[in-house]
């Protein structure tokens, strides 16, 4: 491989690096504590435990991710995106999609 090819490849890899590093971190706290579980949603994989559900995604629609999680685990007491919590209004909109009942639906953690 010539030095020109090496530099071109390095340039491509550097250009891709910021995109890979820009995934947002999400955290949510269900009202009902959960058993350890992994939830595969459409745009995120949540790792849930008794205290919280955590995940990261390139998805840029946090409300949709929140609503999807609430529809699976029930109402949430908070939803945080990159350290910034949802406002009470956004959390209400999220919880409007929460599943009814008290027992969350989970797949067993592996």
N, C-alpha and C positions, 0 to 999 in steps of 0.2 A: 504494500500500500504506500502510495507516495505521500509526501508531507502535505500536499494540497488536499488529497483525499482525507487525510487524518483531520486537518483543520476544518474541512467541510462537514465531516461527521461530528466533530466536536461542536460546531456551530448549531447543527440540527439538534443535538442532544441538549444543549443549553437553551435553545428555543422551546423545547418541550418541557423542560424542568419546571418552569413557573406554573404551567398548566397542571402538572401532577401535584404540585405543592399547594394548589389553591382550593383543595377540598375543604368544605366547612365542617366544623365539629358541632355535633348536636348532643344535647342532654335533656332528658325529660324525667319527671318524677310522677309516676302513677299514684293516684289516691290510695288504691289498694296495692300493698307491697306484692311483688311478684317473686315466683321461684326463678332461679337462674334459667334463662332461655335465650334462644337466638330467634329473631323474627326477620324473615326475608321479605321485605316489602319491595315495591316496584323500583324505587330509586335509592334504597339504603338497606343495609343490614344492621339491625339493632342488636346489641348485646344487652340483655336485661338481667337485673338482679334485684334483691330485696330493696335496695335504696334508689336505683335509677336505671334508666335505659340510655345507652350511649351508642353513638354511631357517627360516621362521617360520610359525606357525599359531595359530588360535584353539582348536585341538584340545586337550583337557585330559587326554589319555591318553598320556603320553610313552612308556610301555613299548610300547604298540601301534605308535606311530610308529617306535620303535627296531627292533622286530621286523620291521616292514615293510621298513625300509631294509636291515637285515641280510639279509633274504630276497632282496634284489635285488643287493647288492654283496658279500656275504660278512661274515665276522666283523669286529667293531669293537673297537678298542682302548680307545675311550672314547665316551661319549654325554653331552652337556652340555645342560642346560635352564636358560636364563637365568643362566648362569654357575655352576650347580651340577651337578657330575658325578654320574653314576650310581654307586651303591655297587657293590662287586664282585659281590654277589648279584644285583642288578638287571641288571648287564651280562651275567652268566652266563645269566639268564633271556632276555635279549634275544638273545644269540648262539645260544641253543638253536634259534632259527628261521633261523639263517644258512644261505644256500645253500651246497651243497657245491661243491667245485672251487675253482680259483684265479682264474679269469677273470671279473671282474664283468660283468654284463649292463647296458649303457647305450645310450641313444639318443645320437646325436651332438649335441653342443652347437651351437647356432645363433648 
